[in-house]
Amino acid sequence: MNWAQLLSVKRFSSSGSHTDIRSQFQRDYDRIIFSGPFRRLQNKTQVFPLPGSVFVHNRLTHSLEVASVGRSIARLVAQKLLAGDEKGNEILNEIDSIVAASCLAHDLGNPPFGHSGEKAISSYFTDGNGKNLQSKVSEKQWTDLIAFEGNANAFRILTHQFNGRREGGFSLTFATLAALVKYPYPSFNMLHAKKYGVFQSETETFRLIAHECGIVCKDVLQGVFARHPLVYLVEAADDISYLIMDIEDAHKLGILKTHETEQLFMSFMHPDVNHDLIAYKNKIYEEVIDINERIAFLRATIINLLVNEVSDIFIENYHSIMEGKFVGSLIAKLSGHYKAALDHCRSQSVKYIYLHPEVVKIELTGYNVLGWLMNEFAEAIMNPGTAYNQKLLSLLPLQYVTGVEDAYTRIQSVLDFVSGMTDLYAMKLYKDLRGIGN
C-alpha cells in the first residue's frame, strides 16, 4: 500500500468552499464534531452510570480524549517516518488530522447503556421475538442482526443516505472513513473474531473506499481486506484511553483506593528504565498534595509513555503493516514491564470496575429498556396495519422512515432509531410508552 492512495481526499459528494482555509481532513474533523450524532454521545454511558455529583466519562468526553491521544501518536509516527523510510513524503504531515477525525467518530455507532447495549439489541434476535424474523432476511443479513456491532453502525451512520439527508452521509474523505474500520470485513466473515466492521448494507460502499485507497484485499469474494495503516493508530489511542481513564474514574468514585490506583499507574515505571521519570514524579509529589491532581499527573504521564511506545511499535512493524500482513494491535506488541503493567491493569479493571454492581445495574437496565423498545418498534414496522402500530411508527424521526418493503431495510430503520438514542431518551420513551411514572 502507498500513502498517495491511502490518504485519498475523495468523497461521495463534493461540497465546501474552494477558499476554505482548512485541509480536507480538517474539514472531516469539523463535520463530525458539529454533528448531531456526535453531540448525543454526551448522554451515552461509557462504563459508569451517567454522573451525579462526581463527573465521570461519557462517550463524548472519551471520544475527545481518544482524538487527542490519536493525534499525538500520529504526529510521532509522521516525524519518525519523515526522518526515515518516507523522507520527503510531506503528505504524511496530514495523518494526525485523519487519525483525530476517525478517533472522534469511532464510537458514533454505539447504542445507549454502554457495551451491554449491543448485546441487548442482539439478544432481541437471538433470544426474543426477533427470532421469528430470521425467515424474512437472508443468511448474511441475519448475521448482522444477531451480532449487532457498534463499529459497523458507526460506518453506516457516516456513509448511509438516510431519508431526507444528502448522499454519502457525512461525506467524509475516503481516508478518514477507511481509518475508522477496525474490522475490515462483514459479519458473515467474522471467522473466529468477536467483532466485524461492515453491515451487509454497506459492503459495497466499503469495497469502493478500500479500492480507491489501495487497501490490500485478502479475499475478493468474501470482502475481506487488510486494515488501513492508520487504523492501528486509532485503535491504539482507544485502547490507551479507555483503560487508563476507566481507572481514574474508578478512583474518583471510590471504587479504587488512592494507593491501589497509584500502584497500578506506577507499575508502568520500572526503576531501571524510567528512573528519570520516577525522580520527576517524586519532585511533583513534593509540590502537589491534592490527591486527584496527583492521580491526574500519573494518568497523563502513563498516557505519554504509551504514546511513545506504540509509535515505536508502528515504526518497527512498518513494512509488515504496509504490506497488509501485520496481525493484532500495536498495544498487544508491548513487551517487558509495559506489557506486564497493562495486563495487570486489565485484570484489575475486570475484577473491580467492569463487574462493579453499579456497572452491572446499568447493563441490566440496557437489556430491559432496549429489549422492550426493539420488540415494540420491530413489531410495528413489520406489521404497520394496526392503529397502535401506526401511532408507534409516527414517533420515528423522518430520517428513519422507509417505504421500502424489504424486511432487512425495515428492521435496520428500527436499529438506526434505537441505537441512536441517548440513555435518557431511551429511558424516558420506555417509561412513557409503558405508563411508568418518573
C-alpha positions in Angstrom: 0.0 0.0 0.0 1.2 3.5 -0.6 0.3 6.8 1.1 -0.6 8.6 -2.1 -3.7 6.3 -2.4 -4.2 5.7 1.3 -4.7 9.4 2.0 -7.4 9.8 -0.6 -9.4 13.0 -0.3 -12.2 11.6 -2.5 -15.7 11.9 -1.1 -19.1 10.5 -2.1 -20.3 14.0 -2.8 -18.2 17.1 -3.2 -19.0 20.2 -1.2 -17.4 23.1 0.5 -15.8 26.4 -0.5 -12.7 26.4 -2.7 -11.3 29.2 -0.4 -11.7 27.1 2.7 -8.5 27.6 4.9 -8.9 24.1 6.3 -7.4 21.0 4.8 -9.7 18.3 3.5 -9.1 16.2 6.6 -9.6 19.1 9.0 -13.0 19.6 7.4 -13.8 15.9 8.3 -12.9 16.6 11.9 -15.2 19.7 12.0 -18.1 17.9 10.3 -18.0 15.2 12.9 -17.7 17.5 15.9 -20.6 19.7 14.8 -22.9 16.8 14.1 -26.0 15.6 16.0 -24.8 12.0 16.5 -21.6 13.3 18.0 -23.4 15.7 20.4 -25.6 12.8 21.5 -22.6 11.0 22.8 -22.6 13.3 25.8 -25.6 11.4 27.1 -24.4 7.9 26.4 -22.8 5.7 29.0 -19.1 4.9 28.7 -18.7 2.5 31.6 -20.1 4.0 34.7 -23.7 5.4 35.1 -24.0 9.0 34.0 -22.8 11.3 36.7 -24.5 12.7 39.7 -22.1 14.7 42.0 -19.0 13.1 40.5 -18.4 13.6 36.8 -17.0 10.5 35.1 -16.5 9.9 31.4 -19.3 9.6 28.9 -19.0 8.6 25.2 -18.4 12.2 24.2 -15.6 13.0 26.6 -14.0 9.6 25.9 -14.1 10.3 22.1 -12.5 13.8 22.6 -9.7 12.3 24.6 -9.1 9.4 22.1 -8.8 12.1 19.4 -6.2 13.9 21.4 -4.2 10.8 22.1 -4.6 9.6 18.5 -3.3 13.0 17.2 -0.2 12.7 19.3 0.6 9.1 18.2 0.1 10.1 14.5 2.4 13.1 14.9 5.1 11.0 16.4 4.7 8.4 13.6 4.8 11.0 10.9 8.0 12.6 12.4 9.7 9.2 12.5 8.6 8.2 9.0 9.7 11.5 7.5 13.1 11.1 9.2 13.5 7.6 7.8 11.6 5.4 5.3 9.3 8.2 4.0 11.8 11.0 3.9 10.4 13.9 1.8 6.8 12.5 1.7 5.2 15.6 3.1 1.7 14.2 2.7 2.4 12.3 6.0 2.0 15.6 7.8 -1.8 15.2 7.3 -2.1 11.9 9.1 -2.7 13.5 12.5 -5.8 15.2 11.3 -7.1 12.0 9.7 -6.5 9.9 12.9 -8.0 12.6 15.1 -11.2 12.7 12.9 -11.5 8.9 12.9 -11.0 8.8 16.7 -13.8 11.3 17.1 -16.1 9.1 15.1 -15.1 5.7 16.5 -18.0 5.4 19.0 -20.8 7.1 17.0 -22.4 3.8 16.4 -22.6 2.6 20.0 -26.1 2.3 21.4 -27.1 3.6 24.8 -26.2 1.9 28.1 -22.6 1.1 27.4 -21.2 -2.0 25.9 -24.3 -4.0 27.0 -26.4 -2.0 24.6 -25.0 -4.1 21.7 -25.7 -7.3 23.5 -29.2 -6.2 24.4 -30.1 -5.4 20.8 -28.5 -8.7 19.6 -30.4 -10.6 22.3 -33.7 -9.5 20.8 -32.9 -11.5 17.7 -31.2 -14.5 19.4 -33.5 -14.9 22.4 -36.5 -12.7 22.0 -39.4 -12.3 19.5 -36.8 -11.2 16.9 -36.1 -14.9 16.3 -39.3 -15.0 14.2 -37.7 -12.6 11.7 -35.0 -15.0 10.6 -37.0 -16.4 7.7 -37.7 -12.9 6.4 -34.0 -12.0 5.7 -31.0 -13.5 4.0 -28.4 -15.6 5.9 -25.9 -12.8 5.6 -28.3 -10.2 6.8 -29.2 -12.4 9.7 -25.6 -12.5 10.9 -25.8 -8.6 11.2 -28.8 -8.8 13.4 -27.8 -11.5 15.8 -24.5 -9.8 16.5 -25.3 -6.0 16.3 -21.9 -4.2 16.1 -21.3 -0.6 17.1 -18.2 -0.4 14.8 -20.3 -1.3 11.8 -23.0 1.0 12.9 -20.6 4.0 13.0 -19.5 3.3 9.4 -23.2 3.2 8.4 -24.0 6.5 10.2 -21.1 8.2 8.4 -21.9 6.8 4.9 -25.6 5.9 4.6 -28.0 8.3 2.9 -30.8 8.5 5.5 -34.3 9.6 4.4 -34.3 13.3 3.6 -30.5 13.6 4.0 -27.7 14.1 1.4 -25.9 11.4 -0.5 -22.9 10.0 1.2 -23.9 10.6 4.8 -21.3 12.9 6.4 -19.5 12.9 3.0 -16.1 12.4 4.7 -12.9 11.7 2.8 -12.3 8.1 2.0 -9.1 8.2 4.0 -10.9 9.2 7.2 -13.6 6.5 6.6 -11.0 3.8 5.9 -9.0 4.7 9.0 -12.2 4.1 11.1 -12.8 0.5 10.0 -11.0 -1.6 12.6 -12.5 -4.8 11.4 -12.5 -4.6 7.6 -14.8 -7.5 6.8 -18.6 -8.1 7.0 -20.4 -10.1 9.8 -20.6 -13.3 7.8 -16.8 -13.4 7.5 -16.0 -12.9 11.2 -14.5 -16.3 11.3 -13.4 -16.7 15.0 -13.4 -12.9 15.6 -15.8 -11.4 18.1 -16.4 -8.2 16.1 -16.8 -7.0 12.5 -16.8 -3.6 10.8 -19.3 -3.5 8.0 -23.0 -4.4 7.8 -24.3 -6.2 4.7 -26.0 -3.0 3.6 -22.6 -1.2 3.4 -20.4 -3.9 2.0 -20.2 -2.3 -1.5 -19.6 1.1 0.0 -16.6 -0.2 1.9 -15.3 -2.1 -1.2 -15.3 1.1 -3.1 -13.5 3.0 -0.4 -10.9 0.2 0.0 -10.3 0.1 -3.7 -9.9 3.8 -4.0 -7.4 3.8 -1.1 -5.5 0.9 -2.5 -6.0 -1.3 0.6 -4.8 -4.8 0.2 -7.7 -7.2 -0.5 -7.3 -10.6 1.2 -10.4 -12.3 -0.2 -12.2 -10.7 -3.1 -15.3 -13.0 -3.0 -15.8 -12.7 0.8 -15.0 -9.0 1.0 -12.1 -9.3 3.5 -9.5 -6.6 3.4 -6.3 -5.6 5.3 -6.6 -2.7 7.6 -5.8 0.8 6.5 -2.4 1.5 8.3 -3.9 4.4 10.3 -6.5 2.1 11.8 -3.7 0.8 14.1 -3.1 4.3 15.4 -6.9 4.9 16.0 -7.1 1.6 17.8 -4.1 2.2 20.0 -5.5 5.6 21.0 -8.7 4.0 22.1 -7.0 1.1 23.9 -4.8 3.5 25.9 -7.5 6.0 26.7 -10.3 3.7 27.9 -8.1 1.6 30.1 -6.3 4.4 31.8 -9.3 6.7 32.1 -11.5 4.0 33.5 -9.0 3.5 36.3 -9.0 7.3 37.0 -12.8 7.3 37.0 -12.9 4.3 39.4 -10.7 6.3 41.8 -12.9 9.3 41.6 -15.9 7.1 42.5 -14.1 5.5 45.4 -14.1 2.0 43.7 -10.3 2.0 43.8 -8.4 3.4 46.8 -5.7 6.0 46.1 -2.8 3.7 46.9 -4.3 1.0 44.6 -4.6 3.5 41.8 -1.1 4.8 42.3 0.3 1.2 42.3 -1.5 0.4 39.0 -0.1 3.5 37.4 3.4 3.3 38.9 3.7 -0.3 37.5 4.3 1.3 34.1 7.5 2.9 35.5 10.4 0.5 36.0 13.3 1.8 38.1 15.9 0.6 35.6 14.1 2.0 32.5 12.2 5.0 33.8 14.4 6.2 36.6 14.3 9.9 35.4 10.6 9.8 35.2 10.3 8.4 38.7 12.5 11.1 40.0 10.3 13.7 38.3 7.2 12.1 39.8 8.7 12.4 43.3 9.5 16.1 42.7 5.9 16.8 41.5 4.6 15.0 44.6 6.6 17.3 46.8 4.7 20.2 45.3 1.3 18.7 44.7 -0.6 17.4 47.6 -4.1 17.3 46.1 -4.9 13.6 45.6 -6.9 13.9 42.4 -4.2 16.2 40.9 -1.6 13.6 41.7 -3.6 10.8 40.1 -4.2 13.1 37.0 -0.5 13.7 36.8 0.2 10.0 36.8 -2.5 9.3 34.3 -1.1 11.9 31.9 2.4 10.5 32.4 1.4 7.0 31.6 -0.5 8.0 28.5 2.6 9.9 27.3 4.7 6.8 27.9 2.3 4.5 26.0 2.0 7.0 23.1 5.8 6.8 22.6 5.9 3.1 22.9 3.1 2.4 20.4 4.5 4.8 17.9 7.8 2.9 18.1 6.0 -0.4 17.6 4.3 1.0 14.4 7.7 2.0 13.0 9.2 -1.3 13.9 6.4 -3.2 12.0 6.0 -0.6 9.3 6.8 -2.8 6.3 4.5 -5.6 7.5 1.7 -3.0 8.1 2.1 -1.5 4.7 2.0 -5.0 3.1 -1.2 -5.8 4.9 0.4 -8.7 6.8 0.6 -7.3 10.3 -1.6 -9.2 12.7 -3.1 -7.9 16.0 -2.9 -4.5 17.6 0.0 -2.2 18.5 -0.8 -2.4 22.2 -0.6 -6.2 22.0 3.0 -5.9 20.9 4.1 -4.1 24.1 6.8 -6.0 25.9 8.6 -6.1 29.2 7.2 -4.2 32.2 4.9 -2.2 29.9 3.1 -5.4 28.9 3.0 -6.7 32.5 1.6 -3.4 33.7 -1.1 -3.2 31.0 -2.1 -6.8 31.6 -2.3 -6.2 35.3 -4.5 -3.1 34.8 -6.8 -5.1 32.5 -7.3 -7.9 35.1 -7.9 -5.4 37.9 -10.3 -3.5 35.8 -12.4 -6.6 35.0 -12.3 -7.6 38.7 -13.1 -4.3 40.3 -14.5 -2.0 37.7 -16.4 -3.8 34.9 -18.1 -6.2 37.3 -18.9 -3.5 39.9 -22.6 -3.6 40.9 -23.3 0.0 39.6 -21.9 -1.0 36.2 -23.8 -4.3 36.1 -27.0 -2.4 37.0 -26.7 -0.1 34.1 -26.1 -3.1 31.8 -29.2 -4.8 33.1 -31.2 -1.6 32.6 -30.0 -1.6 29.0 -31.2 -5.1 28.5 -34.7 -4.3 29.8 -35.1 -0.9 28.1 -33.6 -1.6 24.7 -35.1 -5.1 24.5 -38.6 -3.8 25.1 -38.1 -0.9 22.6 -36.8 -3.2 20.0 -39.7 -5.6 20.4 -42.3 -2.8 20.1 -40.9 -0.9 17.2 -39.8 -4.0 15.2 -43.3 -5.5 15.6 -44.8 -2.2 14.4 -42.6 -1.8 11.4 -43.2 -5.4 10.3 -46.9 -5.1 10.9 -47.8 -1.5 10.3 -51.5 -2.1 9.7 -52.9 -1.7 13.3 -53.9 1.6 14.8 -51.4 1.1 17.7 -48.5 0.3 15.4 -49.3 3.2 13.2 -49.2 5.6 16.1 -45.9 4.0 17.3 -44.3 4.4 13.9 -45.3 8.1 13.9 -42.7 8.6 16.6 -39.9 7.6 14.2 -37.9 10.7 13.1 -38.2 11.4 9.3 -34.6 10.2 8.6 -35.5 6.7 9.8 -38.8 6.4 7.9 -38.6 4.0 5.0 -41.2 3.0 2.4 -39.1 0.0 1.3 -40.8 -3.4 1.6 -37.5 -5.3 2.1 -37.6 -6.7 5.6 -33.9 -6.1 6.3 -34.2 -2.5 5.4 -37.2 -2.0 7.6 -35.6 -3.7 10.6 -32.5 -1.6 10.0 -34.6 1.6 10.3 -35.6 0.4 13.8 -32.0 -0.4 14.7 -30.9 3.1 13.4 -33.6 4.7 15.6 -32.9 2.7 18.8 -29.1 2.6 18.6 -29.1 6.4 18.1 -30.9 7.1 21.3 -29.3 8.6 24.3 -29.6 6.8 27.6 -32.0 9.4 29.0 -34.2 9.4 25.8 -34.4 5.6 25.7 -35.4 5.5 29.4 -38.0 8.3 29.0 -39.5 6.7 25.9 -39.6 3.4 27.7 -41.4 4.8 30.7 -43.8 7.0 28.7 -44.9 4.1 26.5 -45.3 1.7 29.4 -47.1 4.3 31.5 -44.5 4.3 34.2 -44.3 7.4 36.4 -40.9 9.2 37.0 
